[in-house]
Amino acid sequence: MNFATIAALRKYLSIKHSLPGRIRIKFSLAIMSDPEALKLAQSPPEMPEAVTDTQLNLFSRTLLIEYDAERVPPALLEELITTDDDVRAAEVVEELHQALFV
């Protein structure tokens, strides 16, 4: 899952726990009917190298993402998941991209 995918699916996501460098995301069952999620299940995109590990737990419906907090600002990652504003979500994706690739 990349940051744009997180933005596209964020209506199904909530933050269960977050520390700099580690975030656990809870997802609702409704995500299974979203075409974007179905594409993701068939062909997972590569993560930026700043993301060091991901662990999906289907039983608890959580995704753990471990990342380099020096390169991925934790507040931006949290905002990406929590914002209700589509324009702001796109801006956050761009800011995260800039932080990683500039």
C-alpha positions as CSV (number, residue, x, y, z in Angstrom):
1,M,0.0,0.0,0.0
2,N,1.4,3.4,-1.0
3,F,0.3,6.8,0.3
4,A,-2.1,7.5,-2.6
5,T,-3.8,4.1,-1.9
6,I,-4.1,5.0,1.8
7,A,-5.7,8.3,0.7
8,A,-8.1,6.6,-1.6
9,L,-9.2,4.1,1.1
10,R,-9.1,6.4,4.1
11,K,-12.9,6.4,4.6
12,Y,-12.5,2.8,5.8
13,L,-9.5,3.4,8.0
14,S,-8.9,4.6,11.6
15,I,-5.8,4.9,13.7
16,K,-5.7,2.3,16.4
17,H,-2.3,3.2,17.7
18,S,0.5,5.5,16.6
19,L,4.1,6.2,17.7
20,P,6.7,7.8,15.5
21,G,7.9,5.1,13.2
22,R,5.0,2.8,13.8
23,I,1.3,3.1,13.1
24,R,-1.5,0.5,13.5
25,I,-4.4,1.1,11.2
26,K,-7.8,-0.5,11.7
27,F,-10.0,-1.1,8.7
28,S,-13.7,-1.7,8.4
29,L,-15.2,-4.7,6.6
30,A,-16.8,-2.3,4.1
31,I,-13.3,-2.0,2.5
32,M,-13.9,-5.4,0.9
33,S,-16.5,-3.9,-1.5
34,D,-14.3,-1.1,-2.7
35,P,-12.8,-1.6,-6.2
36,E,-9.5,0.1,-5.1
37,A,-9.1,-2.4,-2.3
38,L,-9.9,-5.3,-4.6
39,K,-7.1,-4.1,-7.0
40,L,-4.8,-3.8,-4.0
41,A,-5.5,-7.4,-2.9
42,Q,-4.7,-8.7,-6.4
43,S,-1.5,-6.7,-6.9
44,P,0.0,-5.0,-3.9
45,P,2.0,-1.9,-4.9
46,E,5.6,-1.5,-3.7
47,M,6.1,0.6,-0.6
48,P,8.6,3.5,-0.4
49,E,11.9,2.4,1.0
50,A,11.2,4.5,4.1
51,V,8.5,2.0,5.0
52,T,10.5,-0.8,6.6
53,D,7.8,-3.3,7.3
54,T,4.0,-4.0,7.0
55,Q,2.0,-6.6,8.7
56,L,-1.6,-7.3,7.9
57,N,-3.8,-9.1,10.5
58,L,-7.1,-10.1,8.9
59,F,-8.5,-11.4,12.2
60,S,-8.1,-8.1,14.0
61,R,-8.6,-6.1,10.7
62,T,-5.4,-4.1,11.3
63,L,-2.4,-3.1,9.2
64,L,0.8,-2.3,11.0
65,I,3.2,0.0,9.2
66,E,6.7,0.5,10.4
67,Y,8.5,3.4,8.8
68,D,11.5,5.7,9.1
69,A,10.1,8.6,11.1
70,E,13.0,10.8,10.0
71,R,11.8,10.6,6.4
72,V,8.0,10.2,6.9
73,P,6.7,12.8,9.2
74,P,4.3,11.0,11.7
75,A,1.9,13.9,11.9
76,L,1.5,13.9,8.1
77,L,0.9,10.2,8.0
78,E,-1.8,10.5,10.7
79,E,-3.4,13.4,8.9
80,L,-3.5,11.4,5.7
81,I,-5.7,8.8,7.4
82,T,-7.9,11.2,9.5
83,T,-8.7,14.0,7.1
84,D,-12.2,14.2,5.6
85,D,-11.0,16.6,3.0
86,D,-10.1,15.1,-0.4
87,V,-8.1,18.1,-1.5
88,R,-6.1,18.0,1.8
89,A,-5.5,14.3,1.4
90,A,-4.1,14.9,-2.1
91,E,-1.9,17.6,-0.7
92,V,-0.7,15.3,2.1
93,V,0.2,12.6,-0.4
94,E,2.2,15.2,-2.3
95,E,4.0,16.4,0.9
96,L,4.8,12.8,1.8
97,H,6.1,12.2,-1.7
98,Q,8.3,15.4,-1.5
99,A,9.6,14.3,1.9
100,L,10.7,11.0,0.4
101,F,11.9,11.8,-3.0
102,V,13.4,15.3,-2.9
